[in-house]
Amino acid sequence: MKRIILLSSILALTACSSKKGVPVARHYEPTWESLAQYDQSAEWFKDAKFGIYAHWGVLSVPAYANDWYPRNMHVLGTDENKHQVETYGPLNKFGYHDFVPMFKAEQFNANEWADLMVQAGAKFGGVVAEHHDGWSNWASKINPWNSMDKGPHRDIVGELATAIHGRGLKLVTSFHKDRNLQINNDNPEKWLDDESYFPYNPDMFTSSTDPEIRMMYGNMPKEQFYKNWLGELKELIDNYSPDLIYFDSKMTKIPESYKQQFLAHYFNHSVAQKKQVIVTHKEGELPKTVSLEDFEKGRMDRITPEFWLTDETVSVGSWSYTNTLGLKTADEIIDLLADIVSKNGTMMLNISPKADGSIPQNQKDILVEIGNWLKTNGEAIYASRTWATYGEGPTKIKGGMFVDKVSYTAQDVRYTRKGNTVYAIVLGWPGENKPVVFEAFSGKIFDAVPKVKSVTVLATGEKRDFKQDDEGLHVTTPAQKVDDKAFVFKIEVE
């Protein structure tokens, strides 16, 4: 067991030290061999640990059920379908595209969004550039269903890119278009298959052959869709220079040659810009030699040598805004962040603005809470690296996507490190003047146990007496409560 843990630590350290800072000045060809030469482990991503983006667009207008409302309104018998017909009329008279004029974004202020991201402690930020619904949140020359030509008549990605980059943050654009393509038009038995976001139905607009309407619903020849897919990504890259492009699932629908062309364009653009960029994928839909893996609402159950991403959401039940949207607490999100970072991951937290572009106050309050915690304890998060073990305690998870909710306790600890400093992040308050034992500092993990020099409460700077023996590192909590959320002991070792 010791050898396995130490090997993981050595591999993690090796991965961390291999980064060169900027891409090698070379030209990348659209082949896996050439693209694999690009260094995907950007130093800024290793250090950032926490970012924020938003599910926002035409899908925010109905504000009902969840972010799959645009699809499910077309599925007969669903609650969404019933609501749609009762509220807006028959689906052959009012289609999803008829929500577009209702998306006005009259309260949207990119500077306010970016300021909130900074206040929350995010190091990168952005917005869904295009969801499964075929709506582009930028001034696209390829997709007529875009935020400059229709709806709010504003370049949403452009405004956010200026505001976010202007505050020294990195820009993320998430791209979910892959699922938009309809692939089962000629097979009635698969019209409801969710491989395609919009279900084909000859009695609805999803089957329209109108040259413009069909583009929203993905009802077009595959080759045209592939060209649009690549062209839209090139628009995002050339016009806004995103630092991270996140892909949702169903990239398997895109031919390999188009994915290679996209990556070559993105990597070559980054060389010209003298910056390092990141691409993420899900479930092996891109090679790990050219991208990092993302775990939607999930995470690893162990330390990994490679870095990875978790996309999580502040909300419960929907990624986009609804009138009945539930929310996680700041405490829950901070615990998730600590668990993710301790295992070599980074969290990208989603928020859910209203259709008018305003961010609800209850979501703002949560972000500010997270930011206040990071102001005090961010030393244990930002630019940290994994230690010999990610943590200890009774709460375990099964790694992967869509991890079941768990409630961490004061007995759960997550470790990070910087050089000879180890940070013990305790995921709950044990009580005042309570003894705490960190078993990781015993011979159970190390053959040569690291000798502790000092222990400090990170939030207050208060030095704590300690004892180190075969059971571990013994520390007593302060006489006054440090935090209602996680708190951190800063441990200096020789």
Secondary structure, 3 states (H helix, E strand, C coil): CHHHHHHHHHHHHHHHHCCCCCCCCCCCCCCHHHHCCCCCCCHHHHHHCEEEEECCCHHHCCCCCCCCHHHHCCCCCCHHHHHHHHHHCCCCCCCHHHHHHHCCCCCCCHHHHHHHHHHCCCCEEEEEEECCCCCECCCCCCCCCECCCCCCCCCHHHHHHHHHHHCCCEEEEEECHHHHCCCCCCCHHHCCCCCCCCCCCCCCHHHCCCCCHHHHHCCCCHHHHHHHHHHHHHHHHHHHCCCEEEECCCHHHCCHHHHHHHHHHHHHHHHHHCCCCEEEECCCCCCCCCCEEEEECCECCCCCCCCEEEEEECEECCCCCCCCCEECCHHHHHHHHHHHHHCCEEEEEEECCCCCCCCCHHHHHHHHHHHHHHHHHHHHCCCCECCCCCEECCCCCCCECCCCCCCCCCCCEEEEEECCEEEEEECCCCCCCCEEEEHHHCCCCCCCCCCEEEEEECCCCCECCEEEECCEEEEECCCCCCCCCCEEEEEEEC
